[in-house]
């Protein structure tokens, strides 16, 4: 069995299905579940990350500038937005 050590704040690639379920695509997401839960459970809580910057300004969204100090450590290749609920 393969086990990844996933921590809160990690950016991971997730396979998201298209709305019509005809296919899927890998997309980045950020882990927001607690590290304690990540170690003991089979599931983690994620928020999707998008490059669609028209979402900017919502209270539940966080802009990541790829060339900023914070953005450089993410591995993201394009400025992106973490999409909250």
PDB file of N, CA, C and O in Angstrom:
ATOM      1  N   UNK A   1       0.846  -1.180   0.000  1.00  0.00           N
ATOM      2  CA  UNK A   1       0.000   0.000   0.000  1.00  0.00           C
ATOM      3  C   UNK A   1       0.888   1.240   0.000  1.00  0.00           C
ATOM      4  O   UNK A   1       1.839   1.325   0.778  1.00  0.00           O
ATOM      5  N   UNK A   2       0.583   2.195  -0.865  1.00  0.00           N
ATOM      6  CA  UNK A   2       1.334   3.440  -0.959  1.00  0.00           C
ATOM      7  C   UNK A   2       0.689   4.479  -0.065  1.00  0.00           C
ATOM      8  O   UNK A   2      -0.517   4.711  -0.155  1.00  0.00           O
ATOM      9  N   UNK A   3       1.473   5.108   0.795  1.00  0.00           N
ATOM     10  CA  UNK A   3       0.947   6.121   1.689  1.00  0.00           C
ATOM     11  C   UNK A   3       1.724   7.411   1.511  1.00  0.00           C
ATOM     12  O   UNK A   3       2.947   7.434   1.648  1.00  0.00           O
ATOM     13  N   UNK A   4       1.012   8.480   1.205  1.00  0.00           N
ATOM     14  CA  UNK A   4       1.632   9.803   1.096  1.00  0.00           C
ATOM     15  C   UNK A   4       1.478  10.531   2.417  1.00  0.00           C
ATOM     16  O   UNK A   4       0.443  10.420   3.074  1.00  0.00           O
ATOM     17  N   UNK A   5       2.489  11.267   2.805  1.00  0.00           N
ATOM     18  CA  UNK A   5       2.374  12.123   3.976  1.00  0.00           C
ATOM     19  C   UNK A   5       1.854  13.470   3.491  1.00  0.00           C
ATOM     20  O   UNK A   5       2.598  14.266   2.919  1.00  0.00           O
ATOM     21  N   UNK A   6       0.585  13.711   3.723  1.00  0.00           N
ATOM     22  CA  UNK A   6      -0.054  14.947   3.286  1.00  0.00           C
ATOM     23  C   UNK A   6      -0.238  15.840   4.496  1.00  0.00           C
ATOM     24  O   UNK A   6      -0.684  15.394   5.553  1.00  0.00           O
ATOM     25  N   UNK A   7       0.114  17.115   4.326  1.00  0.00           N
ATOM     26  CA  UNK A   7       0.012  18.072   5.423  1.00  0.00           C
ATOM     27  C   UNK A   7      -0.854  19.245   5.008  1.00  0.00           C
ATOM     28  O   UNK A   7      -0.967  19.563   3.824  1.00  0.00           O
ATOM     29  N   UNK A   8      -1.464  19.884   5.995  1.00  0.00           N
ATOM     30  CA  UNK A   8      -2.254  21.088   5.735  1.00  0.00           C
ATOM     31  C   UNK A   8      -1.372  22.099   5.004  1.00  0.00           C
ATOM     32  O   UNK A   8      -0.230  22.345   5.393  1.00  0.00           O
ATOM     33  N   UNK A   9      -1.919  22.674   3.945  1.00  0.00           N
ATOM     34  CA  UNK A   9      -1.180  23.651   3.155  1.00  0.00           C
ATOM     35  C   UNK A   9      -0.508  23.065   1.929  1.00  0.00           C
ATOM     36  O   UNK A   9      -0.084  23.809   1.045  1.00  0.00           O
ATOM     37  N   UNK A  10      -0.402  21.733   1.856  1.00  0.00           N
ATOM     38  CA  UNK A  10       0.173  21.100   0.666  1.00  0.00           C
ATOM     39  C   UNK A  10      -0.724  21.342  -0.537  1.00  0.00           C
ATOM     40  O   UNK A  10      -1.949  21.355  -0.422  1.00  0.00           O
ATOM     41  N   UNK A  11      -0.105  21.532  -1.681  1.00  0.00           N
ATOM     42  CA  UNK A  11      -0.847  21.608  -2.933  1.00  0.00           C
ATOM     43  C   UNK A  11      -0.657  20.277  -3.642  1.00  0.00           C
ATOM     44  O   UNK A  11       0.465  19.832  -3.880  1.00  0.00           O
ATOM     45  N   UNK A  12      -1.781  19.654  -3.972  1.00  0.00           N
ATOM     46  CA  UNK A  12      -1.775  18.328  -4.580  1.00  0.00           C
ATOM     47  C   UNK A  12      -2.543  18.370  -5.900  1.00  0.00           C
ATOM     48  O   UNK A  12      -3.362  19.262  -6.122  1.00  0.00           O
ATOM     49  N   UNK A  13      -2.273  17.401  -6.770  1.00  0.00           N
ATOM     50  CA  UNK A  13      -3.045  17.266  -8.005  1.00  0.00           C
ATOM     51  C   UNK A  13      -4.166  16.262  -7.779  1.00  0.00           C
ATOM     52  O   UNK A  13      -3.951  15.172  -7.248  1.00  0.00           O
ATOM     53  N   UNK A  14      -5.362  16.653  -8.192  1.00  0.00           N
ATOM     54  CA  UNK A  14      -6.553  15.838  -7.988  1.00  0.00           C
ATOM     55  C   UNK A  14      -7.238  15.636  -9.336  1.00  0.00           C
ATOM     56  O   UNK A  14      -7.293  16.560 -10.148  1.00  0.00           O
ATOM     57  N   UNK A  15      -7.753  14.453  -9.574  1.00  0.00           N
ATOM     58  CA  UNK A  15      -8.508  14.191 -10.805  1.00  0.00           C
ATOM     59  C   UNK A  15      -9.947  14.654 -10.583  1.00  0.00           C
ATOM     60  O   UNK A  15     -10.679  14.075  -9.780  1.00  0.00           O
ATOM     61  N   UNK A  16     -10.345  15.710 -11.306  1.00  0.00           N
ATOM     62  CA  UNK A  16     -11.708  16.237 -11.240  1.00  0.00           C
ATOM     63  C   UNK A  16     -12.473  15.800 -12.481  1.00  0.00           C
ATOM     64  O   UNK A  16     -11.982  15.991 -13.593  1.00  0.00           O
ATOM     65  N   UNK A  17     -13.656  15.220 -12.326  1.00  0.00           N
ATOM     66  CA  UNK A  17     -14.458  14.865 -13.500  1.00  0.00           C
ATOM     67  C   UNK A  17     -15.123  16.110 -14.090  1.00  0.00           C
ATOM     68  O   UNK A  17     -15.423  17.065 -13.374  1.00  0.00           O
ATOM     69  N   UNK A  18     -15.348  16.083 -15.399  1.00  0.00           N
ATOM     70  CA  UNK A  18     -16.127  17.137 -16.034  1.00  0.00           C
ATOM     71  C   UNK A  18     -17.569  17.021 -15.552  1.00  0.00           C
ATOM     72  O   UNK A  18     -17.991  15.963 -15.085  1.00  0.00           O
ATOM     73  N   UNK A  19     -18.314  18.105 -15.668  1.00  0.00           N
ATOM     74  CA  UNK A  19     -19.698  18.124 -15.202  1.00  0.00           C
ATOM     75  C   UNK A  19     -20.529  17.013 -15.821  1.00  0.00           C
ATOM     76  O   UNK A  19     -21.355  16.401 -15.143  1.00  0.00           O
ATOM     77  N   UNK A  20     -20.314  16.747 -17.112  1.00  0.00           N
ATOM     78  CA  UNK A  20     -21.098  15.702 -17.788  1.00  0.00           C
ATOM     79  C   UNK A  20     -20.508  14.301 -17.585  1.00  0.00           C
ATOM     80  O   UNK A  20     -21.015  13.324 -18.135  1.00  0.00           O
ATOM     81  N   UNK A  21     -19.445  14.211 -16.799  1.00  0.00           N
ATOM     82  CA  UNK A  21     -18.773  12.951 -16.467  1.00  0.00           C
ATOM     83  C   UNK A  21     -18.178  12.230 -17.674  1.00  0.00           C
ATOM     84  O   UNK A  21     -17.853  11.045 -17.591  1.00  0.00           O
ATOM     85  N   UNK A  22     -18.032  12.937 -18.795  1.00  0.00           N
ATOM     86  CA  UNK A  22     -17.492  12.321 -20.006  1.00  0.00           C
ATOM     87  C   UNK A  22     -15.991  12.085 -19.918  1.00  0.00           C
ATOM     88  O   UNK A  22     -15.451  11.215 -20.601  1.00  0.00           O
ATOM     89  N   UNK A  23     -15.330  12.853 -19.086  1.00  0.00           N
ATOM     90  CA  UNK A  23     -13.885  12.737 -18.942  1.00  0.00           C
ATOM     91  C   UNK A  23     -13.475  13.416 -17.642  1.00  0.00           C
ATOM     92  O   UNK A  23     -14.324  13.796 -16.837  1.00  0.00           O
ATOM     93  N   UNK A  24     -12.180  13.565 -17.445  1.00  0.00           N
ATOM     94  CA  UNK A  24     -11.685  14.226 -16.242  1.00  0.00           C
ATOM     95  C   UNK A  24     -10.362  14.908 -16.557  1.00  0.00           C
ATOM     96  O   UNK A  24      -9.768  14.698 -17.614  1.00  0.00           O
ATOM     97  N   UNK A  25      -9.915  15.730 -15.610  1.00  0.00           N
ATOM     98  CA  UNK A  25      -8.667  16.457 -15.791  1.00  0.00           C
ATOM     99  C   UNK A  25      -8.006  16.641 -14.428  1.00  0.00           C
ATOM    100  O   UNK A  25      -8.690  16.829 -13.423  1.00  0.00           O
ATOM    101  N   UNK A  26      -6.679  16.587 -14.397  1.00  0.00           N
ATOM    102  CA  UNK A  26      -5.959  16.839 -13.145  1.00  0.00           C
ATOM    103  C   UNK A  26      -5.918  18.336 -12.887  1.00  0.00           C
ATOM    104  O   UNK A  26      -5.601  19.133 -13.771  1.00  0.00           O
ATOM    105  N   UNK A  27      -6.249  18.699 -11.647  1.00  0.00           N
ATOM    106  CA  UNK A  27      -6.258  20.099 -11.225  1.00  0.00           C
ATOM    107  C   UNK A  27      -5.604  20.217  -9.852  1.00  0.00           C
ATOM    108  O   UNK A  27      -5.650  19.274  -9.063  1.00  0.00           O
ATOM    109  N   UNK A  28      -4.995  21.371  -9.560  1.00  0.00           N
ATOM    110  CA  UNK A  28      -4.421  21.553  -8.225  1.00  0.00           C
ATOM    111  C   UNK A  28      -5.502  21.845  -7.187  1.00  0.00           C
ATOM    112  O   UNK A  28      -6.557  22.401  -7.494  1.00  0.00           O
ATOM    113  N   UNK A  29      -5.204  21.454  -5.955  1.00  0.00           N
ATOM    114  CA  UNK A  29      -6.067  21.743  -4.811  1.00  0.00           C
ATOM    115  C   UNK A  29      -5.163  21.887  -3.595  1.00  0.00           C
ATOM    116  O   UNK A  29      -4.055  21.353  -3.569  1.00  0.00           O
ATOM    117  N   UNK A  30      -5.644  22.613  -2.585  1.00  0.00           N
ATOM    118  CA  UNK A  30      -4.862  22.801  -1.363  1.00  0.00           C
ATOM    119  C   UNK A  30      -5.519  22.020  -0.228  1.00  0.00           C
ATOM    120  O   UNK A  30      -6.741  22.027  -0.080  1.00  0.00           O
ATOM    121  N   UNK A  31      -4.697  21.353   0.562  1.00  0.00           N
ATOM    122  CA  UNK A  31      -5.171  20.565   1.705  1.00  0.00           C
ATOM    123  C   UNK A  31      -5.470  21.521   2.853  1.00  0.00           C
ATOM    124  O   UNK A  31      -4.611  22.305   3.257  1.00  0.00           O
ATOM    125  N   UNK A  32      -6.710  21.451   3.384  1.00  0.00           N
ATOM    126  CA  UNK A  32      -7.064  22.321   4.511  1.00  0.00           C
ATOM    127  C   UNK A  32      -7.410  21.533   5.773  1.00  0.00           C
ATOM    128  O   UNK A  32      -7.610  22.127   6.832  1.00  0.00           O
ATOM    129  N   UNK A  33      -7.483  20.214   5.676  1.00  0.00           N
ATOM    130  CA  UNK A  33      -7.788  19.413   6.863  1.00  0.00           C
ATOM    131  C   UNK A  33      -6.594  19.392   7.819  1.00  0.00           C
ATOM    132  O   UNK A  33      -5.448  19.594   7.416  1.00  0.00           O
ATOM    133  N   UNK A  34      -6.893  19.144   9.086  1.00  0.00           N
ATOM    134  CA  UNK A  34      -5.857  19.138  10.122  1.00  0.00           C
ATOM    135  C   UNK A  34      -4.864  18.011   9.900  1.00  0.00           C
ATOM    136  O   UNK A  34      -5.231  16.935   9.429  1.00  0.00           O
ATOM    137  N   UNK A  35      -3.604  18.259  10.241  1.00  0.00           N
ATOM    138  CA  UNK A  35      -2.566  17.236  10.084  1.00  0.00           C
ATOM    139  C   UNK A  35      -2.901  15.966  10.866  1.00  0.00           C
ATOM    140  O   UNK A  35      -2.639  14.861  10.390  1.00  0.00           O
ATOM    141  N   UNK A  36      -3.471  16.111  12.046  1.00  0.00           N
ATOM    142  CA  UNK A  36      -3.869  14.946  12.843  1.00  0.00           C
ATOM    143  C   UNK A  36      -4.848  14.077  12.052  1.00  0.00           C
ATOM    144  O   UNK A  36      -4.699  12.856  12.006  1.00  0.00           O
ATOM    145  N   UNK A  37      -5.841  14.701  11.434  1.00  0.00           N
ATOM    146  CA  UNK A  37      -6.815  13.953  10.635  1.00  0.00           C
ATOM    147  C   UNK A  37      -6.175  13.366   9.382  1.00  0.00           C
ATOM    148  O   UNK A  37      -6.514  12.256   8.973  1.00  0.00           O
ATOM    149  N   UNK A  38      -5.256  14.103   8.773  1.00  0.00           N
ATOM    150  CA  UNK A  38      -4.586  13.617   7.558  1.00  0.00           C
ATOM    151  C   UNK A  38      -3.797  12.342   7.828  1.00  0.00           C
ATOM    152  O   UNK A  38      -3.671  11.493   6.945  1.00  0.00           O
ATOM    153  N   UNK A  39      -3.266  12.201   9.033  1.00  0.00           N
ATOM    154  CA  UNK A  39      -2.483  11.012   9.385  1.00  0.00           C
ATOM    155  C   UNK A  39      -3.367   9.801   9.674  1.00  0.00           C
ATOM    156  O   UNK A  39      -2.969   8.670   9.398  1.00  0.00           O
ATOM    157  N   UNK A  40      -4.555  10.021  10.222  1.00  0.00           N
ATOM    158  CA  UNK A  40      -5.346   8.887  10.701  1.00  0.00           C
ATOM    159  C   UNK A  40      -6.541   8.521   9.825  1.00  0.00           C
ATOM    160  O   UNK A  40      -7.124   7.451   9.999  1.00  0.00           O
ATOM    161  N   UNK A  41      -6.914   9.386   8.893  1.00  0.00           N
ATOM    162  CA  UNK A  41      -8.075   9.112   8.047  1.00  0.00           C
ATOM    163  C   UNK A  41      -7.655   8.833   6.607  1.00  0.00           C
ATOM    164  O   UNK A  41      -6.548   9.177   6.193  1.00  0.00           O
ATOM    165  N   UNK A  42      -8.546   8.213   5.858  1.00  0.00           N
ATOM    166  CA  UNK A  42      -8.274   7.908   4.452  1.00  0.00           C
ATOM    167  C   UNK A  42      -8.624   9.066   3.520  1.00  0.00           C
ATOM    168  O   UNK A  42      -8.294   9.021   2.335  1.00  0.00           O
ATOM    169  N   UNK A  43      -9.283  10.093   4.032  1.00  0.00           N
ATOM    170  CA  UNK A  43      -9.705  11.229   3.215  1.00  0.00           C
ATOM    171  C   UNK A  43      -9.127  12.520   3.761  1.00  0.00           C
ATOM    172  O   UNK A  43      -8.828  12.631   4.950  1.00  0.00           O
ATOM    173  N   UNK A  44      -8.975  13.493   2.876  1.00  0.00           N
ATOM    174  CA  UNK A  44      -8.546  14.826   3.296  1.00  0.00           C
ATOM    175  C   UNK A  44      -9.552  15.835   2.762  1.00  0.00           C
ATOM    176  O   UNK A  44     -10.309  15.541   1.837  1.00  0.00           O
ATOM    177  N   UNK A  45      -9.554  17.025   3.353  1.00  0.00           N
ATOM    178  CA  UNK A  45     -10.430  18.098   2.887  1.00  0.00           C
ATOM    179  C   UNK A  45      -9.598  19.028   2.023  1.00  0.00           C
ATOM    180  O   UNK A  45      -8.524  19.477   2.425  1.00  0.00           O
ATOM    181  N   UNK A  46     -10.107  19.310   0.830  1.00  0.00           N
ATOM    182  CA  UNK A  46      -9.388  20.115  -0.157  1.00  0.00           C
ATOM    183  C   UNK A  46     -10.229  21.302  -0.603  1.00  0.00           C
ATOM    184  O   UNK A  46     -11.459  21.268  -0.551  1.00  0.00           O
ATOM    185  N   UNK A  47      -9.539  22.355  -1.043  1.00  0.00           N
ATOM    186  CA  UNK A  47     -10.181  23.454  -1.756  1.00  0.00           C
ATOM    187  C   UNK A  47      -9.567  23.503  -3.145  1.00  0.00           C
ATOM    188  O   UNK A  47      -8.350  23.390  -3.287  1.00  0.00           O
ATOM    189  N   UNK A  48     -10.395  23.672  -4.174  1.00  0.00           N
ATOM    190  CA  UNK A  48      -9.857  23.731  -5.534  1.00  0.00           C
ATOM    191  C   UNK A  48      -9.074  25.012  -5.772  1.00  0.00           C
ATOM    192  O   UNK A  48      -9.306  26.034  -5.127  1.00  0.00           O
ATOM    193  N   UNK A  49      -8.144  24.933  -6.710  1.00  0.00           N
ATOM    194  CA  UNK A  49      -7.355  26.089  -7.135  1.00  0.00           C
ATOM    195  C   UNK A  49      -7.607  26.285  -8.620  1.00  0.00           C
ATOM    196  O   UNK A  49      -7.563  25.329  -9.395  1.00  0.00           O
ATOM    197  N   UNK A  50      -7.873  27.530  -9.016  1.00  0.00           N
ATOM    198  CA  UNK A  50      -8.154  27.831 -10.415  1.00  0.00           C
ATOM    199  C   UNK A  50      -7.262  28.965 -10.908  1.00  0.00           C
ATOM    200  O   UNK A  50      -6.764  29.768 -10.120  1.00  0.00           O
ATOM    201  N   UNK A  51      -7.073  29.017 -12.205  1.00  0.00           N
ATOM    202  CA  UNK A  51      -6.342  30.138 -12.812  1.00  0.00           C
ATOM    203  C   UNK A  51      -7.312  31.187 -13.330  1.00  0.00           C
ATOM    204  O   UNK A  51      -6.888  32.189 -13.906  1.00  0.00           O
ATOM    205  N   UNK A  52      -8.603  30.972 -13.135  1.00  0.00           N
ATOM    206  CA  UNK A  52      -9.629  31.927 -13.569  1.00  0.00           C
ATOM    207  C   UNK A  52      -9.666  33.079 -12.567  1.00  0.00           C
ATOM    208  O   UNK A  52     -10.371  33.011 -11.560  1.00  0.00           O
ATOM    209  N   UNK A  53      -8.914  34.123 -12.845  1.00  0.00           N
ATOM    210  CA  UNK A  53      -8.750  35.218 -11.887  1.00  0.00           C
ATOM    211  C   UNK A  53      -9.952  36.142 -11.813  1.00  0.00           C
ATOM    212  O   UNK A  53      -9.963  37.063 -10.996  1.00  0.00           O
ATOM    213  N   UNK A  54     -10.968  35.922 -12.644  1.00  0.00           N
ATOM    214  CA  UNK A  54     -12.156  36.766 -12.565  1.00  0.00           C
ATOM    215  C   UNK A  54     -12.890  36.569 -11.252  1.00  0.00           C
ATOM    216  O   UNK A  54     -13.765  37.367 -10.918  1.00  0.00           O
ATOM    217  N   UNK A  55     -12.560  35.528 -10.498  1.00  0.00           N
ATOM    218  CA  UNK A  55     -13.165  35.280  -9.191  1.00  0.00           C
ATOM    219  C   UNK A  55     -12.619  36.238  -8.126  1.00  0.00           C
ATOM    220  O   UNK A  55     -13.203  36.355  -7.049  1.00  0.00           O
ATOM    221  N   UNK A  56     -11.519  36.915  -8.412  1.00  0.00           N
ATOM    222  CA  UNK A  56     -10.831  37.736  -7.404  1.00  0.00           C
ATOM    223  C   UNK A  56     -11.780  38.663  -6.664  1.00  0.00           C
ATOM    224  O   UNK A  56     -12.720  39.213  -7.237  1.00  0.00           O
ATOM    225  N   UNK A  57     -11.512  38.816  -5.396  1.00  0.00           N
ATOM    226  CA  UNK A  57     -12.259  39.765  -4.585  1.00  0.00           C
ATOM    227  C   UNK A  57     -13.315  39.143  -3.691  1.00  0.00           C
ATOM    228  O   UNK A  57     -13.838  39.818  -2.805  1.00  0.00           O
ATOM    229  N   UNK A  58     -13.639  37.887  -3.895  1.00  0.00           N
ATOM    230  CA  UNK A  58     -14.611  37.230  -3.022  1.00  0.00           C
ATOM    231  C   UNK A  58     -13.970  37.005  -1.652  1.00  0.00           C
ATOM    232  O   UNK A  58     -12.772  36.735  -1.557  1.00  0.00           O
ATOM    233  N   UNK A  59     -14.767  37.118  -0.600  1.00  0.00           N
ATOM    234  CA  UNK A  59     -14.243  36.946   0.756  1.00  0.00           C
ATOM    235  C   UNK A  59     -13.676  35.554   0.997  1.00  0.00           C
ATOM    236  O   UNK A  59     -12.790  35.383   1.833  1.00  0.00           O
ATOM    237  N   UNK A  60     -14.171  34.573   0.284  1.00  0.00           N
ATOM    238  CA  UNK A  60     -13.759  33.187   0.514  1.00  0.00           C
ATOM    239  C   UNK A  60     -12.676  32.728  -0.450  1.00  0.00           C
ATOM    240  O   UNK A  60     -12.403  31.531  -0.541  1.00  0.00           O
ATOM    241  N   UNK A  61     -12.058  33.647  -1.164  1.00  0.00           N
ATOM    242  CA  UNK A  61     -11.035  33.289  -2.135  1.00  0.00           C
ATOM    243  C   UNK A  61      -9.704  33.956  -1.800  1.00  0.00           C
ATOM    244  O   UNK A  61      -9.664  35.066  -1.269  1.00  0.00           O
ATOM    245  N   UNK A  62      -8.617  33.255  -2.121  1.00  0.00           N
ATOM    246  CA  UNK A  62      -7.277  33.763  -1.835  1.00  0.00           C
ATOM    247  C   UNK A  62      -6.469  33.752  -3.128  1.00  0.00           C
ATOM    248  O   UNK A  62      -6.343  32.718  -3.784  1.00  0.00           O
ATOM    249  N   UNK A  63      -5.926  34.908  -3.486  1.00  0.00           N
ATOM    250  CA  UNK A  63      -5.099  35.032  -4.684  1.00  0.00           C
ATOM    251  C   UNK A  63      -3.675  34.586  -4.374  1.00  0.00           C
ATOM    252  O   UNK A  63      -3.104  34.974  -3.355  1.00  0.00           O
ATOM    253  N   UNK A  64      -3.106  33.770  -5.258  1.00  0.00           N
ATOM    254  CA  UNK A  64      -1.711  33.344  -5.134  1.00  0.00           C
ATOM    255  C   UNK A  64      -0.962  33.884  -6.347  1.00  0.00           C
ATOM    256  O   UNK A  64      -1.224  33.471  -7.476  1.00  0.00           O
ATOM    257  N   UNK A  65      -0.038  34.800  -6.115  1.00  0.00           N
ATOM    258  CA  UNK A  65       0.808  35.328  -7.185  1.00  0.00           C
ATOM    259  C   UNK A  65       2.036  34.424  -7.254  1.00  0.00           C
ATOM    260  O   UNK A  65       2.791  34.328  -6.287  1.00  0.00           O
ATOM    261  N   UNK A  66       2.239  33.764  -8.387  1.00  0.00           N
ATOM    262  CA  UNK A  66       3.282  32.732  -8.484  1.00  0.00           C
ATOM    263  C   UNK A  66       4.680  33.260  -8.203  1.00  0.00           C
ATOM    264  O   UNK A  66       5.524  32.510  -7.713  1.00  0.00           O
ATOM    265  N   UNK A  67       4.956  34.540  -8.501  1.00  0.00           N
ATOM    266  CA  UNK A  67       6.293  35.095  -8.299  1.00  0.00           C
ATOM    267  C   UNK A  67       6.483  35.747  -6.932  1.00  0.00           C
ATOM    268  O   UNK A  67       7.559  36.272  -6.645  1.00  0.00           O
ATOM    269  N   UNK A  68       5.447  35.722  -6.081  1.00  0.00           N
ATOM    270  CA  UNK A  68       5.580  36.277  -4.735  1.00  0.00           C
ATOM    271  C   UNK A  68       6.366  35.299  -3.862  1.00  0.00           C
ATOM    272  O   UNK A  68       6.567  34.145  -4.241  1.00  0.00           O
ATOM    273  N   UNK A  69       6.807  35.762  -2.696  1.00  0.00           N
ATOM    274  CA  UNK A  69       7.533  34.877  -1.777  1.00  0.00           C
ATOM    275  C   UNK A  69       6.697  33.640  -1.442  1.00  0.00           C
ATOM    276  O   UNK A  69       7.210  32.521  -1.436  1.00  0.00           O
ATOM    277  N   UNK A  70       5.402  33.847  -1.163  1.00  0.00           N
ATOM    278  CA  UNK A  70       4.529  32.724  -0.824  1.00  0.00           C
ATOM    279  C   UNK A  70       4.272  31.844  -2.039  1.00  0.00           C
ATOM    280  O   UNK A  70       4.236  30.619  -1.924  1.00  0.00           O
ATOM    281  N   UNK A  71       4.096  32.456  -3.192  1.00  0.00           N
ATOM    282  CA  UNK A  71       3.765  31.714  -4.404  1.00  0.00           C
ATOM    283  C   UNK A  71       4.891  30.847  -4.927  1.00  0.00           C
ATOM    284  O   UNK A  71       4.642  29.801  -5.526  1.00  0.00           O
ATOM    285  N   UNK A  72       6.129  31.268  -4.708  1.00  0.00           N
ATOM    286  CA  UNK A  72       7.278  30.509  -5.233  1.00  0.00           C
ATOM    287  C   UNK A  72       7.362  29.105  -4.653  1.00  0.00           C
ATOM    288  O   UNK A  72       7.843  28.193  -5.324  1.00  0.00           O
ATOM    289  N   UNK A  73       6.912  28.918  -3.444  1.00  0.00           N
ATOM    290  CA  UNK A  73       6.994  27.607  -2.807  1.00  0.00           C
ATOM    291  C   UNK A  73       5.846  26.672  -3.139  1.00  0.00           C
ATOM    292  O   UNK A  73       5.830  25.527  -2.687  1.00  0.00           O
ATOM    293  N   UNK A  74       4.881  27.144  -3.926  1.00  0.00           N
ATOM    294  CA  UNK A  74       3.697  26.323  -4.192  1.00  0.00           C
ATOM    295  C   UNK A  74       3.866  25.351  -5.349  1.00  0.00           C
ATOM    296  O   UNK A  74       3.198  24.318  -5.396  1.00  0.00           O
ATOM    297  N   UNK A  75       4.749  25.675  -6.277  1.00  0.00           N
ATOM    298  CA  UNK A  75       4.878  24.854  -7.477  1.00  0.00           C
ATOM    299  C   UNK A  75       3.886  25.226  -8.561  1.00  0.00           C
ATOM    300  O   UNK A  75       3.890  24.630  -9.638  1.00  0.00           O
ATOM    301  N   UNK A  76       3.025  26.219  -8.284  1.00  0.00           N
ATOM    302  CA  UNK A  76       2.064  26.660  -9.296  1.00  0.00           C
ATOM    303  C   UNK A  76       2.797  27.421 -10.393  1.00  0.00           C
ATOM    304  O   UNK A  76       3.715  28.192 -10.113  1.00  0.00           O
ATOM    305  N   UNK A  77       2.394  27.206 -11.634  1.00  0.00           N
ATOM    306  CA  UNK A  77       3.070  27.826 -12.770  1.00  0.00           C
ATOM    307  C   UNK A  77       2.396  29.112 -13.219  1.00  0.00           C
ATOM    308  O   UNK A  77       2.968  29.871 -14.003  1.00  0.00           O
ATOM    309  N   UNK A  78       1.189  29.365 -12.732  1.00  0.00           N
ATOM    310  CA  UNK A  78       0.390  30.517 -13.152  1.00  0.00           C
ATOM    311  C   UNK A  78      -0.234  31.137 -11.907  1.00  0.00           C
ATOM    312  O   UNK A  78      -0.558  30.425 -10.956  1.00  0.00           O
ATOM    313  N   UNK A  79      -0.408  32.479 -11.904  1.00  0.00           N
ATOM    314  CA  UNK A  79      -1.157  33.116 -10.826  1.00  0.00           C
ATOM    315  C   UNK A  79      -2.500  32.399 -10.702  1.00  0.00           C
ATOM    316  O   UNK A  79      -3.141  32.090 -11.707  1.00  0.00           O
ATOM    317  N   UNK A  80      -2.920  32.137  -9.470  1.00  0.00           N
ATOM    318  CA  UNK A  80      -4.097  31.291  -9.257  1.00  0.00           C
ATOM    319  C   UNK A  80      -4.923  31.803  -8.092  1.00  0.00           C
ATOM    320  O   UNK A  80      -4.496  32.685  -7.346  1.00  0.00           O
ATOM    321  N   UNK A  81      -6.110  31.239  -7.949  1.00  0.00           N
ATOM    322  CA  UNK A  81      -7.015  31.593  -6.861  1.00  0.00           C
ATOM    323  C   UNK A  81      -7.456  30.316  -6.155  1.00  0.00           C
ATOM    324  O   UNK A  81      -7.901  29.362  -6.793  1.00  0.00           O
ATOM    325  N   UNK A  82      -7.325  30.311  -4.815  1.00  0.00           N
ATOM    326  CA  UNK A  82      -7.902  29.234  -4.013  1.00  0.00           C
ATOM    327  C   UNK A  82      -9.372  29.577  -3.850  1.00  0.00           C
ATOM    328  O   UNK A  82      -9.711  30.666  -3.387  1.00  0.00           O
ATOM    329  N   UNK A  83     -10.243  28.659  -4.225  1.00  0.00           N
ATOM    330  CA  UNK A  83     -11.682  28.917  -4.221  1.00  0.00           C
ATOM    331  C   UNK A  83     -12.298  28.314  -2.966  1.00  0.00           C
ATOM    332  O   UNK A  83     -12.344  27.094  -2.809  1.00  0.00           O
ATOM    333  N   UNK A  84     -12.774  29.189  -2.066  1.00  0.00           N
ATOM    334  CA  UNK A  84     -13.455  28.729  -0.861  1.00  0.00           C
ATOM    335  C   UNK A  84     -14.925  28.485  -1.140  1.00  0.00           C
ATOM    336  O   UNK A  84     -15.381  28.615  -2.276  1.00  0.00           O
ATOM    337  N   UNK A  85     -15.653  28.136  -0.114  1.00  0.00           N
ATOM    338  CA  UNK A  85     -17.082  27.837  -0.292  1.00  0.00           C
ATOM    339  C   UNK A  85     -17.922  29.072  -0.276  1.00  0.00           C
ATOM    340  O   UNK A  85     -19.143  28.990  -0.413  1.00  0.00           O
TER     341      UNK A  85
END
